[in-house]
């Protein structure tokens, strides 16, 4: 499995653990609501800035999303 898919699965796991919709995560992370589904499917090569926004929104360390 490639890194984009692994990252997307981690984002989805943490999002679901919080009971959040994709839209809630997008709003909290200040990202476009259509971006989260693409990330979770592993379709997007996200920047470190986006990774930081997602980690902050989910209240997890960046490393947790990359493990």
CHARMM internal coordinates of N, CA and C (Angstrom, degrees):
IC EDIT
DIST 1 N 1 CA 1.4554
DIST 1 CA 1 C 1.5356
ANGL 1 N 1 CA 1 C 108.26
DIST 1 C 2 N 1.3060
ANGL 1 CA 1 C 2 N 115.74
DIHE 1 N 1 CA 1 C 2 N 138.00
DIST 2 N 2 CA 1.4680
ANGL 1 C 2 N 2 CA 117.83
DIHE 1 CA 1 C 2 N 2 CA -178.24
DIST 2 CA 2 C 1.5335
ANGL 2 N 2 CA 2 C 111.66
DIHE 1 C 2 N 2 CA 2 C -82.72
DIST 2 C 3 N 1.2993
ANGL 2 CA 2 C 3 N 115.35
DIHE 2 N 2 CA 2 C 3 N 164.90
DIST 3 N 3 CA 1.4612
ANGL 2 C 3 N 3 CA 122.96
DIHE 2 CA 2 C 3 N 3 CA -174.10
DIST 3 CA 3 C 1.5317
ANGL 3 N 3 CA 3 C 111.91
DIHE 2 C 3 N 3 CA 3 C -61.26
DIST 3 C 4 N 1.3233
ANGL 3 CA 3 C 4 N 118.51
DIHE 3 N 3 CA 3 C 4 N -34.46
DIST 4 N 4 CA 1.4672
ANGL 3 C 4 N 4 CA 120.51
DIHE 3 CA 3 C 4 N 4 CA -179.90
DIST 4 CA 4 C 1.5278
ANGL 4 N 4 CA 4 C 110.61
DIHE 3 C 4 N 4 CA 4 C -65.46
DIST 4 C 5 N 1.3194
ANGL 4 CA 4 C 5 N 116.78
DIHE 4 N 4 CA 4 C 5 N -40.54
DIST 5 N 5 CA 1.4646
ANGL 4 C 5 N 5 CA 120.41
DIHE 4 CA 4 C 5 N 5 CA 178.66
DIST 5 CA 5 C 1.5250
ANGL 5 N 5 CA 5 C 110.91
DIHE 4 C 5 N 5 CA 5 C -69.18
DIST 5 C 6 N 1.3250
ANGL 5 CA 5 C 6 N 117.05
DIHE 5 N 5 CA 5 C 6 N -41.27
DIST 6 N 6 CA 1.4630
ANGL 5 C 6 N 6 CA 120.39
DIHE 5 CA 5 C 6 N 6 CA 178.22
DIST 6 CA 6 C 1.5219
ANGL 6 N 6 CA 6 C 110.76
DIHE 5 C 6 N 6 CA 6 C -61.98
DIST 6 C 7 N 1.3253
ANGL 6 CA 6 C 7 N 115.86
DIHE 6 N 6 CA 6 C 7 N -44.72
DIST 7 N 7 CA 1.4564
ANGL 6 C 7 N 7 CA 120.21
DIHE 6 CA 6 C 7 N 7 CA 178.75
DIST 7 CA 7 C 1.5296
ANGL 7 N 7 CA 7 C 110.34
DIHE 6 C 7 N 7 CA 7 C -61.43
DIST 7 C 8 N 1.3208
ANGL 7 CA 7 C 8 N 116.67
DIHE 7 N 7 CA 7 C 8 N -46.31
DIST 8 N 8 CA 1.4632
ANGL 7 C 8 N 8 CA 121.05
DIHE 7 CA 7 C 8 N 8 CA 179.84
DIST 8 CA 8 C 1.5121
ANGL 8 N 8 CA 8 C 112.42
DIHE 7 C 8 N 8 CA 8 C -59.73
DIST 8 C 9 N 1.3195
ANGL 8 CA 8 C 9 N 116.86
DIHE 8 N 8 CA 8 C 9 N -39.73
DIST 9 N 9 CA 1.4623
ANGL 8 C 9 N 9 CA 120.61
DIHE 8 CA 8 C 9 N 9 CA 178.61
DIST 9 CA 9 C 1.5286
ANGL 9 N 9 CA 9 C 111.19
DIHE 8 C 9 N 9 CA 9 C -65.28
DIST 9 C 10 N 1.3323
ANGL 9 CA 9 C 10 N 117.06
DIHE 9 N 9 CA 9 C 10 N -38.63
DIST 10 N 10 CA 1.4669
ANGL 9 C 10 N 10 CA 120.64
DIHE 9 CA 9 C 10 N 10 CA 177.92
DIST 10 CA 10 C 1.5288
ANGL 10 N 10 CA 10 C 110.68
DIHE 9 C 10 N 10 CA 10 C -65.47
DIST 10 C 11 N 1.3223
ANGL 10 CA 10 C 11 N 116.26
DIHE 10 N 10 CA 10 C 11 N -43.99
DIST 11 N 11 CA 1.4612
ANGL 10 C 11 N 11 CA 119.91
DIHE 10 CA 10 C 11 N 11 CA 178.36
DIST 11 CA 11 C 1.5260
ANGL 11 N 11 CA 11 C 109.51
DIHE 10 C 11 N 11 CA 11 C -58.18
DIST 11 C 12 N 1.3164
ANGL 11 CA 11 C 12 N 116.38
DIHE 11 N 11 CA 11 C 12 N -47.19
DIST 12 N 12 CA 1.4678
ANGL 11 C 12 N 12 CA 121.31
DIHE 11 CA 11 C 12 N 12 CA -179.37
DIST 12 CA 12 C 1.5288
ANGL 12 N 12 CA 12 C 110.86
DIHE 11 C 12 N 12 CA 12 C -61.88
DIST 12 C 13 N 1.3283
ANGL 12 CA 12 C 13 N 116.99
DIHE 12 N 12 CA 12 C 13 N -43.48
DIST 13 N 13 CA 1.4654
ANGL 12 C 13 N 13 CA 121.34
DIHE 12 CA 12 C 13 N 13 CA 179.93
DIST 13 CA 13 C 1.5283
ANGL 13 N 13 CA 13 C 111.14
DIHE 12 C 13 N 13 CA 13 C -58.95
DIST 13 C 14 N 1.3376
ANGL 13 CA 13 C 14 N 116.47
DIHE 13 N 13 CA 13 C 14 N -50.44
DIST 14 N 14 CA 1.4593
ANGL 13 C 14 N 14 CA 119.67
DIHE 13 CA 13 C 14 N 14 CA -179.85
DIST 14 CA 14 C 1.5313
ANGL 14 N 14 CA 14 C 111.48
DIHE 13 C 14 N 14 CA 14 C -65.84
DIST 14 C 15 N 1.3146
ANGL 14 CA 14 C 15 N 116.90
DIHE 14 N 14 CA 14 C 15 N -36.84
DIST 15 N 15 CA 1.4765
ANGL 14 C 15 N 15 CA 120.37
DIHE 14 CA 14 C 15 N 15 CA 178.87
DIST 15 CA 15 C 1.5252
ANGL 15 N 15 CA 15 C 110.59
DIHE 14 C 15 N 15 CA 15 C -63.67
DIST 15 C 16 N 1.3104
ANGL 15 CA 15 C 16 N 116.97
DIHE 15 N 15 CA 15 C 16 N -46.04
DIST 16 N 16 CA 1.4662
ANGL 15 C 16 N 16 CA 121.44
DIHE 15 CA 15 C 16 N 16 CA -179.55
DIST 16 CA 16 C 1.5253
ANGL 16 N 16 CA 16 C 110.99
DIHE 15 C 16 N 16 CA 16 C -66.09
DIST 16 C 17 N 1.3372
ANGL 16 CA 16 C 17 N 116.75
DIHE 16 N 16 CA 16 C 17 N -38.35
DIST 17 N 17 CA 1.4686
ANGL 16 C 17 N 17 CA 119.94
DIHE 16 CA 16 C 17 N 17 CA 177.13
DIST 17 CA 17 C 1.5199
ANGL 17 N 17 CA 17 C 111.49
DIHE 16 C 17 N 17 CA 17 C -59.16
DIST 17 C 18 N 1.3161
ANGL 17 CA 17 C 18 N 116.97
DIHE 17 N 17 CA 17 C 18 N -33.02
DIST 18 N 18 CA 1.4672
ANGL 17 C 18 N 18 CA 121.41
DIHE 17 CA 17 C 18 N 18 CA 177.89
DIST 18 CA 18 C 1.5289
ANGL 18 N 18 CA 18 C 111.92
DIHE 17 C 18 N 18 CA 18 C -81.19
DIST 18 C 19 N 1.3219
ANGL 18 CA 18 C 19 N 116.74
DIHE 18 N 18 CA 18 C 19 N -11.49
DIST 19 N 19 CA 1.4546
ANGL 18 C 19 N 19 CA 120.35
DIHE 18 CA 18 C 19 N 19 CA -178.16
DIST 19 CA 19 C 1.5157
ANGL 19 N 19 CA 19 C 113.22
DIHE 18 C 19 N 19 CA 19 C 76.00
DIST 19 C 20 N 1.3379
ANGL 19 CA 19 C 20 N 115.36
DIHE 19 N 19 CA 19 C 20 N 24.45
DIST 20 N 20 CA 1.4581
ANGL 19 C 20 N 20 CA 121.19
DIHE 19 CA 19 C 20 N 20 CA -176.76
DIST 20 CA 20 C 1.5187
ANGL 20 N 20 CA 20 C 111.69
DIHE 19 C 20 N 20 CA 20 C -95.37
DIST 20 C 21 N 1.3149
ANGL 20 CA 20 C 21 N 115.29
DIHE 20 N 20 CA 20 C 21 N 147.81
DIST 21 N 21 CA 1.4594
ANGL 20 C 21 N 21 CA 121.25
DIHE 20 CA 20 C 21 N 21 CA 169.41
DIST 21 CA 21 C 1.5309
ANGL 21 N 21 CA 21 C 107.93
DIHE 20 C 21 N 21 CA 21 C -79.51
DIST 21 C 22 N 1.3108
ANGL 21 CA 21 C 22 N 115.33
DIHE 21 N 21 CA 21 C 22 N 167.47
DIST 22 N 22 CA 1.4628
ANGL 21 C 22 N 22 CA 119.82
DIHE 21 CA 21 C 22 N 22 CA 175.48
DIST 22 CA 22 C 1.5256
ANGL 22 N 22 CA 22 C 110.03
DIHE 21 C 22 N 22 CA 22 C -62.52
DIST 22 C 23 N 1.3082
ANGL 22 CA 22 C 23 N 116.14
DIHE 22 N 22 CA 22 C 23 N -36.78
DIST 23 N 23 CA 1.4642
ANGL 22 C 23 N 23 CA 120.39
DIHE 22 CA 22 C 23 N 23 CA 179.61
DIST 23 CA 23 C 1.5284
ANGL 23 N 23 CA 23 C 111.35
DIHE 22 C 23 N 23 CA 23 C -65.40
DIST 23 C 24 N 1.3266
ANGL 23 CA 23 C 24 N 117.48
DIHE 23 N 23 CA 23 C 24 N -40.91
DIST 24 N 24 CA 1.4696
ANGL 23 C 24 N 24 CA 121.33
DIHE 23 CA 23 C 24 N 24 CA 178.33
DIST 24 CA 24 C 1.5291
ANGL 24 N 24 CA 24 C 110.36
DIHE 23 C 24 N 24 CA 24 C -62.01
DIST 24 C 25 N 1.3304
ANGL 24 CA 24 C 25 N 117.02
DIHE 24 N 24 CA 24 C 25 N -43.53
DIST 25 N 25 CA 1.4620
ANGL 24 C 25 N 25 CA 120.04
DIHE 24 CA 24 C 25 N 25 CA 177.78
DIST 25 CA 25 C 1.5258
ANGL 25 N 25 CA 25 C 110.52
DIHE 24 C 25 N 25 CA 25 C -61.99
DIST 25 C 26 N 1.3147
ANGL 25 CA 25 C 26 N 116.51
DIHE 25 N 25 CA 25 C 26 N -45.24
DIST 26 N 26 CA 1.4638
ANGL 25 C 26 N 26 CA 120.38
DIHE 25 CA 25 C 26 N 26 CA -179.71
DIST 26 CA 26 C 1.5267
ANGL 26 N 26 CA 26 C 111.02
DIHE 25 C 26 N 26 CA 26 C -59.87
DIST 26 C 27 N 1.3070
ANGL 26 CA 26 C 27 N 117.18
DIHE 26 N 26 CA 26 C 27 N -45.27
DIST 27 N 27 CA 1.4678
ANGL 26 C 27 N 27 CA 120.82
DIHE 26 CA 26 C 27 N 27 CA 179.87
DIST 27 CA 27 C 1.5281
ANGL 27 N 27 CA 27 C 111.27
DIHE 26 C 27 N 27 CA 27 C -63.81
DIST 27 C 28 N 1.3158
ANGL 27 CA 27 C 28 N 116.28
DIHE 27 N 27 CA 27 C 28 N -43.12
DIST 28 N 28 CA 1.4647
ANGL 27 C 28 N 28 CA 120.82
DIHE 27 CA 27 C 28 N 28 CA -178.43
DIST 28 CA 28 C 1.5254
ANGL 28 N 28 CA 28 C 111.04
DIHE 27 C 28 N 28 CA 28 C -67.93
DIST 28 C 29 N 1.3349
ANGL 28 CA 28 C 29 N 116.62
DIHE 28 N 28 CA 28 C 29 N -35.38
DIST 29 N 29 CA 1.4635
ANGL 28 C 29 N 29 CA 121.32
DIHE 28 CA 28 C 29 N 29 CA -179.05
DIST 29 CA 29 C 1.5254
ANGL 29 N 29 CA 29 C 112.52
DIHE 28 C 29 N 29 CA 29 C -87.48
DIST 29 C 30 N 1.3121
ANGL 29 CA 29 C 30 N 117.29
DIHE 29 N 29 CA 29 C 30 N -1.73
DIST 30 N 30 CA 1.4618
ANGL 29 C 30 N 30 CA 122.61
DIHE 29 CA 29 C 30 N 30 CA -177.62
DIST 30 CA 30 C 1.5295
ANGL 30 N 30 CA 30 C 111.54
DIHE 29 C 30 N 30 CA 30 C 59.42
DIST 30 C 31 N 1.3342
ANGL 30 CA 30 C 31 N 114.20
DIHE 30 N 30 CA 30 C 31 N 47.90
DIST 31 N 31 CA 1.4623
ANGL 30 C 31 N 31 CA 121.77
DIHE 30 CA 30 C 31 N 31 CA 177.52
DIST 31 CA 31 C 1.5192
ANGL 31 N 31 CA 31 C 108.65
DIHE 30 C 31 N 31 CA 31 C -123.08
DIST 31 C 32 N 1.3157
ANGL 31 CA 31 C 32 N 116.22
DIHE 31 N 31 CA 31 C 32 N 159.46
DIST 32 N 32 CA 1.4594
ANGL 31 C 32 N 32 CA 120.29
DIHE 31 CA 31 C 32 N 32 CA 176.55
DIST 32 CA 32 C 1.5322
ANGL 32 N 32 CA 32 C 109.27
DIHE 31 C 32 N 32 CA 32 C -65.33
DIST 32 C 33 N 1.3312
ANGL 32 CA 32 C 33 N 115.93
DIHE 32 N 32 CA 32 C 33 N 137.80
DIST 33 N 33 CA 1.4696
ANGL 32 C 33 N 33 CA 120.09
DIHE 32 CA 32 C 33 N 33 CA -175.71
DIST 33 CA 33 C 1.5200
ANGL 33 N 33 CA 33 C 113.29
DIHE 32 C 33 N 33 CA 33 C -62.30
DIST 33 C 34 N 1.3309
ANGL 33 CA 33 C 34 N 117.46
DIHE 33 N 33 CA 33 C 34 N -23.23
DIST 34 N 34 CA 1.4646
ANGL 33 C 34 N 34 CA 119.92
DIHE 33 CA 33 C 34 N 34 CA -179.59
DIST 34 CA 34 C 1.5312
ANGL 34 N 34 CA 34 C 112.09
DIHE 33 C 34 N 34 CA 34 C -82.42
DIST 34 C 35 N 1.3174
ANGL 34 CA 34 C 35 N 117.05
DIHE 34 N 34 CA 34 C 35 N -8.01
DIST 35 N 35 CA 1.4635
ANGL 34 C 35 N 35 CA 122.02
DIHE 34 CA 34 C 35 N 35 CA -176.67
DIST 35 CA 35 C 1.5305
ANGL 35 N 35 CA 35 C 112.46
DIHE 34 C 35 N 35 CA 35 C -80.04
DIST 35 C 36 N 1.3299
ANGL 35 CA 35 C 36 N 117.41
DIHE 35 N 35 CA 35 C 36 N -36.72
DIST 36 N 36 CA 1.4656
ANGL 35 C 36 N 36 CA 122.02
DIHE 35 CA 35 C 36 N 36 CA -175.50
DIST 36 CA 36 C 1.5283
ANGL 36 N 36 CA 36 C 112.33
DIHE 35 C 36 N 36 CA 36 C -61.60
DIST 36 C 37 N 1.3357
ANGL 36 CA 36 C 37 N 120.31
DIHE 36 N 36 CA 36 C 37 N -46.62
DIST 37 N 37 CA 1.4676
ANGL 36 C 37 N 37 CA 118.34
DIHE 36 CA 36 C 37 N 37 CA 178.63
DIST 37 CA 37 C 1.5350
ANGL 37 N 37 CA 37 C 113.04
DIHE 36 C 37 N 37 CA 37 C -57.99
DIST 37 C 38 N 1.3149
ANGL 37 CA 37 C 38 N 116.77
DIHE 37 N 37 CA 37 C 38 N -38.53
DIST 38 N 38 CA 1.4668
ANGL 37 C 38 N 38 CA 120.62
DIHE 37 CA 37 C 38 N 38 CA 178.90
DIST 38 CA 38 C 1.5209
ANGL 38 N 38 CA 38 C 111.69
DIHE 37 C 38 N 38 CA 38 C -66.67
DIST 38 C 39 N 1.3256
ANGL 38 CA 38 C 39 N 116.36
DIHE 38 N 38 CA 38 C 39 N -37.31
DIST 39 N 39 CA 1.4629
ANGL 38 C 39 N 39 CA 120.30
DIHE 38 CA 38 C 39 N 39 CA 176.85
DIST 39 CA 39 C 1.5211
ANGL 39 N 39 CA 39 C 109.70
DIHE 38 C 39 N 39 CA 39 C -65.53
DIST 39 C 40 N 1.3115
ANGL 39 CA 39 C 40 N 116.58
DIHE 39 N 39 CA 39 C 40 N -47.52
DIST 40 N 40 CA 1.4662
ANGL 39 C 40 N 40 CA 120.62
DIHE 39 CA 39 C 40 N 40 CA -177.21
DIST 40 CA 40 C 1.5284
ANGL 40 N 40 CA 40 C 112.45
DIHE 39 C 40 N 40 CA 40 C -63.87
DIST 40 C 41 N 1.3171
ANGL 40 CA 40 C 41 N 117.48
DIHE 40 N 40 CA 40 C 41 N -28.44
DIST 41 N 41 CA 1.4704
ANGL 40 C 41 N 41 CA 121.06
DIHE 40 CA 40 C 41 N 41 CA 177.21
DIST 41 CA 41 C 1.5229
ANGL 41 N 41 CA 41 C 112.33
DIHE 40 C 41 N 41 CA 41 C -83.14
DIST 41 C 42 N 1.3244
ANGL 41 CA 41 C 42 N 116.93
DIHE 41 N 41 CA 41 C 42 N -6.28
DIST 42 N 42 CA 1.4556
ANGL 41 C 42 N 42 CA 120.67
DIHE 41 CA 41 C 42 N 42 CA -178.99
DIST 42 CA 42 C 1.5079
ANGL 42 N 42 CA 42 C 113.51
DIHE 41 C 42 N 42 CA 42 C 77.96
DIST 42 C 43 N 1.3126
ANGL 42 CA 42 C 43 N 116.46
DIHE 42 N 42 CA 42 C 43 N 23.62
DIST 43 N 43 CA 1.4634
ANGL 42 C 43 N 43 CA 121.26
DIHE 42 CA 42 C 43 N 43 CA -178.00
DIST 43 CA 43 C 1.5224
ANGL 43 N 43 CA 43 C 113.16
DIHE 42 C 43 N 43 CA 43 C -90.07
DIST 43 C 44 N 1.3269
ANGL 43 CA 43 C 44 N 117.03
DIHE 43 N 43 CA 43 C 44 N -16.92
DIST 44 N 44 CA 1.4620
ANGL 43 C 44 N 44 CA 120.89
DIHE 43 CA 43 C 44 N 44 CA -175.41
DIST 44 CA 44 C 1.5161
ANGL 44 N 44 CA 44 C 110.91
DIHE 43 C 44 N 44 CA 44 C -110.70
DIST 44 C 45 N 1.3201
ANGL 44 CA 44 C 45 N 114.91
DIHE 44 N 44 CA 44 C 45 N 139.54
DIST 45 N 45 CA 1.4533
ANGL 44 C 45 N 45 CA 121.88
DIHE 44 CA 44 C 45 N 45 CA 172.64
DIST 45 CA 45 C 1.5248
ANGL 45 N 45 CA 45 C 105.85
DIHE 44 C 45 N 45 CA 45 C -95.34
DIST 45 C 46 N 1.3231
ANGL 45 CA 45 C 46 N 116.75
DIHE 45 N 45 CA 45 C 46 N 94.15
DIST 46 N 46 CA 1.4598
ANGL 45 C 46 N 46 CA 120.79
DIHE 45 CA 45 C 46 N 46 CA -170.85
DIST 46 CA 46 C 1.5313
ANGL 46 N 46 CA 46 C 112.22
DIHE 45 C 46 N 46 CA 46 C -81.43
DIST 46 C 47 N 1.3148
ANGL 46 CA 46 C 47 N 114.78
DIHE 46 N 46 CA 46 C 47 N 150.64
DIST 47 N 47 CA 1.4618
ANGL 46 C 47 N 47 CA 121.25
DIHE 46 CA 46 C 47 N 47 CA 178.97
DIST 47 CA 47 C 1.5316
ANGL 47 N 47 CA 47 C 109.65
DIHE 46 C 47 N 47 CA 47 C -80.63
DIST 47 C 48 N 1.3091
ANGL 47 CA 47 C 48 N 115.50
DIHE 47 N 47 CA 47 C 48 N 164.88
DIST 48 N 48 CA 1.4608
ANGL 47 C 48 N 48 CA 120.70
DIHE 47 CA 47 C 48 N 48 CA 176.66
DIST 48 CA 48 C 1.5264
ANGL 48 N 48 CA 48 C 110.50
DIHE 47 C 48 N 48 CA 48 C -63.44
DIST 48 C 49 N 1.3102
ANGL 48 CA 48 C 49 N 117.38
DIHE 48 N 48 CA 48 C 49 N -29.86
DIST 49 N 49 CA 1.4659
ANGL 48 C 49 N 49 CA 121.42
DIHE 48 CA 48 C 49 N 49 CA 177.38
DIST 49 CA 49 C 1.5250
ANGL 49 N 49 CA 49 C 110.76
DIHE 48 C 49 N 49 CA 49 C -65.02
DIST 49 C 50 N 1.3096
ANGL 49 CA 49 C 50 N 116.67
DIHE 49 N 49 CA 49 C 50 N -42.89
DIST 50 N 50 CA 1.4701
ANGL 49 C 50 N 50 CA 120.95
DIHE 49 CA 49 C 50 N 50 CA 178.41
DIST 50 CA 50 C 1.5238
ANGL 50 N 50 CA 50 C 109.97
DIHE 49 C 50 N 50 CA 50 C -68.17
DIST 50 C 51 N 1.3251
ANGL 50 CA 50 C 51 N 117.35
DIHE 50 N 50 CA 50 C 51 N -40.09
DIST 51 N 51 CA 1.4623
ANGL 50 C 51 N 51 CA 120.43
DIHE 50 CA 50 C 51 N 51 CA 177.15
DIST 51 CA 51 C 1.5301
ANGL 51 N 51 CA 51 C 109.85
DIHE 50 C 51 N 51 CA 51 C -58.60
DIST 51 C 52 N 1.3198
ANGL 51 CA 51 C 52 N 116.62
DIHE 51 N 51 CA 51 C 52 N -43.58
DIST 52 N 52 CA 1.4621
ANGL 51 C 52 N 52 CA 120.29
DIHE 51 CA 51 C 52 N 52 CA 179.07
DIST 52 CA 52 C 1.5280
ANGL 52 N 52 CA 52 C 111.31
DIHE 51 C 52 N 52 CA 52 C -63.71
DIST 52 C 53 N 1.3184
ANGL 52 CA 52 C 53 N 117.65
DIHE 52 N 52 CA 52 C 53 N -42.61
DIST 53 N 53 CA 1.4677
ANGL 52 C 53 N 53 CA 120.92
DIHE 52 CA 52 C 53 N 53 CA 179.21
DIST 53 CA 53 C 1.5310
ANGL 53 N 53 CA 53 C 110.90
DIHE 52 C 53 N 53 CA 53 C -60.76
DIST 53 C 54 N 1.3278
ANGL 53 CA 53 C 54 N 115.95
DIHE 53 N 53 CA 53 C 54 N -43.43
DIST 54 N 54 CA 1.4660
ANGL 53 C 54 N 54 CA 120.16
DIHE 53 CA 53 C 54 N 54 CA -179.71
DIST 54 CA 54 C 1.5276
ANGL 54 N 54 CA 54 C 110.56
DIHE 53 C 54 N 54 CA 54 C -66.58
DIST 54 C 55 N 1.3269
ANGL 54 CA 54 C 55 N 117.13
DIHE 54 N 54 CA 54 C 55 N -44.75
DIST 55 N 55 CA 1.4690
ANGL 54 C 55 N 55 CA 120.94
DIHE 54 CA 54 C 55 N 55 CA 179.17
DIST 55 CA 55 C 1.5262
ANGL 55 N 55 CA 55 C 110.59
DIHE 54 C 55 N 55 CA 55 C -60.23
DIST 55 C 56 N 1.3196
ANGL 55 CA 55 C 56 N 116.93
DIHE 55 N 55 CA 55 C 56 N -44.99
DIST 56 N 56 CA 1.4645
ANGL 55 C 56 N 56 CA 120.46
DIHE 55 CA 55 C 56 N 56 CA 179.20
DIST 56 CA 56 C 1.5224
ANGL 56 N 56 CA 56 C 111.26
DIHE 55 C 56 N 56 CA 56 C -63.17
DIST 56 C 57 N 1.3186
ANGL 56 CA 56 C 57 N 116.87
DIHE 56 N 56 CA 56 C 57 N -42.73
DIST 57 N 57 CA 1.4703
ANGL 56 C 57 N 57 CA 120.69
DIHE 56 CA 56 C 57 N 57 CA 179.80
DIST 57 CA 57 C 1.5274
ANGL 57 N 57 CA 57 C 110.96
DIHE 56 C 57 N 57 CA 57 C -62.52
DIST 57 C 58 N 1.3220
ANGL 57 CA 57 C 58 N 116.22
DIHE 57 N 57 CA 57 C 58 N -40.40
DIST 58 N 58 CA 1.4637
ANGL 57 C 58 N 58 CA 121.10
DIHE 57 CA 57 C 58 N 58 CA -178.95
DIST 58 CA 58 C 1.5256
ANGL 58 N 58 CA 58 C 112.35
DIHE 57 C 58 N 58 CA 58 C -83.69
DIST 58 C 59 N 1.3331
ANGL 58 CA 58 C 59 N 116.24
DIHE 58 N 58 CA 58 C 59 N -6.39
DIST 59 N 59 CA 1.4580
ANGL 58 C 59 N 59 CA 122.14
DIHE 58 CA 58 C 59 N 59 CA -178.68
DIST 59 CA 59 C 1.5344
ANGL 59 N 59 CA 59 C 111.95
DIHE 58 C 59 N 59 CA 59 C 58.95
DIST 59 C 60 N 1.3359
ANGL 59 CA 59 C 60 N 114.79
DIHE 59 N 59 CA 59 C 60 N 46.54
DIST 60 N 60 CA 1.4667
ANGL 59 C 60 N 60 CA 121.28
DIHE 59 CA 59 C 60 N 60 CA 175.45
DIST 60 CA 60 C 1.5205
ANGL 60 N 60 CA 60 C 108.41
DIHE 59 C 60 N 60 CA 60 C -129.43
DIST 60 C 61 N 1.3150
ANGL 60 CA 60 C 61 N 115.33
DIHE 60 N 60 CA 60 C 61 N 158.87
DIST 61 N 61 CA 1.4632
ANGL 60 C 61 N 61 CA 120.16
DIHE 60 CA 60 C 61 N 61 CA 175.01
DIST 61 CA 61 C 1.5296
ANGL 61 N 61 CA 61 C 109.07
DIHE 60 C 61 N 61 CA 61 C -72.31
DIST 61 C 62 N 1.3069
ANGL 61 CA 61 C 62 N 116.53
DIHE 61 N 61 CA 61 C 62 N 146.60
DIST 62 N 62 CA 1.4655
ANGL 61 C 62 N 62 CA 121.08
DIHE 61 CA 61 C 62 N 62 CA 178.87
DIST 62 CA 62 C 1.5239
ANGL 62 N 62 CA 62 C 110.90
DIHE 61 C 62 N 62 CA 62 C -53.66
DIST 62 C 63 N 1.3155
ANGL 62 CA 62 C 63 N 116.93
DIHE 62 N 62 CA 62 C 63 N -40.61
DIST 63 N 63 CA 1.4606
ANGL 62 C 63 N 63 CA 120.88
DIHE 62 CA 62 C 63 N 63 CA -178.61
DIST 63 CA 63 C 1.5245
ANGL 63 N 63 CA 63 C 112.62
DIHE 62 C 63 N 63 CA 63 C -57.67
DIST 63 C 64 N 1.3354
ANGL 63 CA 63 C 64 N 116.71
DIHE 63 N 63 CA 63 C 64 N -31.47
DIST 64 N 64 CA 1.4653
ANGL 63 C 64 N 64 CA 120.48
DIHE 63 CA 63 C 64 N 64 CA 179.33
DIST 64 CA 64 C 1.5299
ANGL 64 N 64 CA 64 C 111.34
DIHE 63 C 64 N 64 CA 64 C -65.40
DIST 64 C 65 N 1.3098
ANGL 64 CA 64 C 65 N 116.63
DIHE 64 N 64 CA 64 C 65 N -31.43
DIST 65 N 65 CA 1.4597
ANGL 64 C 65 N 65 CA 120.37
DIHE 64 CA 64 C 65 N 65 CA 178.78
DIST 65 CA 65 C 1.5359
ANGL 65 N 65 CA 65 C 111.72
DIHE 64 C 65 N 65 CA 65 C -78.41
DIST 65 C 66 N 1.3165
ANGL 65 CA 65 C 66 N 116.16
DIHE 65 N 65 CA 65 C 66 N -18.68
DIST 66 N 66 CA 1.4672
ANGL 65 C 66 N 66 CA 120.33
DIHE 65 CA 65 C 66 N 66 CA -175.28
DIST 66 CA 66 C 1.5192
ANGL 66 N 66 CA 66 C 113.29
DIHE 65 C 66 N 66 CA 66 C -102.48
DIST 66 C 67 N 1.3274
ANGL 66 CA 66 C 67 N 117.63
DIHE 66 N 66 CA 66 C 67 N -6.99
DIST 67 N 67 CA 1.4670
ANGL 66 C 67 N 67 CA 120.88
DIHE 66 CA 66 C 67 N 67 CA -179.73
DIST 67 CA 67 C 1.5091
ANGL 67 N 67 CA 67 C 110.79
DIHE 66 C 67 N 67 CA 67 C -68.43
END
COOR INIT
IC SEED 1 N 1 CA 1 C
IC BUILD
